[in-house]
């Protein structure tokens, strides 16, 4: 994809979604960190249902560390891998208290040292909570980057680094939100909605789905 195409690609996504936001409900950097840890192999909607009950009871490192794994599991048991996630969230909360004064760190190295936090989670927190120009590559961003020709890569790190290199600077802050939402609602895995896609002219996917033919009207025969 040429630089001109990439610029138009993001311009159109911005026009369609002028103020993109994370779909994980949160009010603080810590709530966001917990929500992103819980969202691994789970839907944002499912996480929001769980955290709507959890956060009014415990939404700080001190409260979650005191709650412990067993009680936390009762709140998040509807989410996949909830036992491991409860263990990670409690351990992460204790480390924040012991090493960071209860605050979420603003460095990638410190974030990735926390239990349950990988590169993608760190990128989300750095971008959404602290305004860093990072790009979190999940399955949606990976698919869009490869399918459209925007930033092809064999793994998520290669796609991330390529996106950071080729995304026009004015779009970097919200780039991963636009790509996630585009992949989630338009550039679907099984059957992309190409006829209604705002970037179909810039997209280099060779097998675009055609528009559905109009339904034939049945003629009623009088009796």
C-alpha positions, 0 to 999 in steps of 0.5 A, a space after each residue: 500500500 502506498 503512503 498516499 493510500 495509507 493516509 486516505 485509509 486512516 482519513 476515512 476511518 477517522 471520518 467514520 469514527 472521529 472519537 474512537 475509544 476502548 470498549 472496556 469500561 474503566 474510570 482509572 488506569 488501574 481499572 483499565 489494566 485489570 480489564 485488559 488482563 481479564 479480556 484475554 480470550 474473552 469479549 469486552 462485553 463479557 468483561 464489562 459485565 463482570 467489572 460492573 459488579 467487581 469495581 464498585 466493591 474493589 477497584 484499587 490495588 489495595 482492595 484487590 490484594 485484600 480480596 484475594 483470589 478466591 473471592 475475586 473468582 466469584 466476580 469473574 467466573 463468567 470469564 474464560 481462564 478466570 482462575 489464572 486471571 484471578 491469580 494474576 490480578 491479585 499478584 499484580 496488585 500486590 506488586 503495584 503496592 510493593 514496588 510502585 506505591 499503588 500506581 500503574 507504572 508508565 513504562 513498558 518495561 515495568 508494565 510487562 514485568 507485572 503478572 498477566 501483562 504482555 506487550 499488547 496489554 502494555 500497549 493498551 495501557 500506555 496508549 489509553 491511560 497515558 496517551 502514548 503513541 503505541 499500537 496494540 496488535 490483537 487478532 483484529 489488528 493483525 487481520 486488518 493489517 495483513 488483509 488490506 495490505 496496510 502492514 503485512 507481517 508474519 506475527 503480531 510484533 512485525 505488524 506492530 512495528 510496521 504500523 508504527 513505521 508506516 502510519 502517518 503521525 497525525 493518526 498514530 494516537 488512535 490508530 489501533 482503536 480504528 483498526 480494532 473497531 474496523 476489524 471487529 465490526 466490518 473487516 470480519 474474519 469469515 466474511 468481511 463486509 466489503 460492500 459497506 466498508 469505508 476503505 474498500 477503495 484503498 484496501 488491497 484484499 483481492 477477494 473482496 466480498 460482492 454486494 448481495 443481489 437485491 431480493 426478487 419481489 414475488 408477484 402476488 397472483 389474484 384469485 
